Amino acid sequence: MVLELAQIPVLAGHEEDFERALDTAVATVLSAAPGFVSFTARGWCVERPQVFLLEIEWATLEDHTVGFRGSELFRQWRT
């Protein structure tokens, strides 16, 4: 398994919107990606309060770097 650690900057004042959108994106987009194993929302960074921390597990590195990042699902995820 491969563990992806992501730090996502969020515009001030949009934190609640981001969290709602993240829930939807995980349920409808990320979970549909081949090789997706699990997702953990770590929450807001203490040192950088506008940054949200995520952990995403993939079955293989290629599932993440080639399969997901090269797919339409990745475009939807970024939206």
C-alpha positions in Angstrom: 0.0 0.0 0.0 1.0 3.6 -0.6 0.1 6.5 1.7 -0.5 9.9 0.2 -0.3 12.9 2.5 -1.9 16.0 1.2 -2.0 19.5 2.5 -4.8 21.6 0.9 -4.8 25.4 1.4 -8.3 26.8 1.8 -9.3 30.4 1.5 -10.2 32.1 4.8 -13.9 32.1 5.4 -14.5 29.0 3.2 -13.6 26.3 5.7 -17.1 25.0 6.2 -17.8 25.0 2.4 -14.5 23.1 1.9 -15.4 20.4 4.5 -18.8 19.9 2.9 -17.4 19.6 -0.6 -14.7 17.2 0.7 -17.3 14.9 2.1 -19.1 14.8 -1.2 -15.9 14.4 -3.2 -14.7 11.5 -1.1 -18.1 9.7 -1.3 -18.6 10.2 -5.0 -15.2 10.7 -6.7 -12.3 9.3 -4.7 -14.1 6.2 -3.6 -14.8 5.3 -7.3 -11.1 5.4 -8.2 -9.5 2.1 -8.9 -6.9 1.2 -6.3 -8.4 3.6 -3.7 -8.2 1.9 -0.2 -9.0 4.5 2.4 -9.3 8.1 3.3 -8.7 9.9 6.6 -9.3 13.6 7.2 -6.8 14.8 9.7 -8.2 18.3 10.0 -6.8 21.7 10.1 -3.1 22.2 10.6 -2.1 23.8 13.9 0.9 25.8 12.4 -1.0 26.8 9.3 -4.7 27.1 10.2 -5.8 27.6 6.6 -4.4 24.2 5.5 -6.4 21.0 5.7 -4.5 17.7 6.1 -5.5 14.4 4.4 -4.3 10.9 4.2 -5.3 8.7 1.3 -4.2 5.1 0.9 -3.8 3.5 -2.5 -3.2 -0.1 -3.4 -0.2 0.8 -5.5 1.8 3.9 -6.4 0.6 3.6 -10.0 -3.1 3.6 -8.9 -2.5 7.1 -7.6 0.1 8.6 -10.0 -1.1 7.1 -13.2 -4.6 5.7 -12.8 -6.1 8.4 -10.6 -4.1 11.5 -11.6 -4.5 10.6 -15.3 -8.3 10.2 -15.1 -11.4 12.2 -15.3 -12.0 11.5 -11.6 -8.9 13.5 -10.8 -10.4 16.6 -12.6 -13.6 16.1 -10.7 -11.6 15.8 -7.4 -9.8 19.0 -8.1 -13.0 20.8 -8.7 
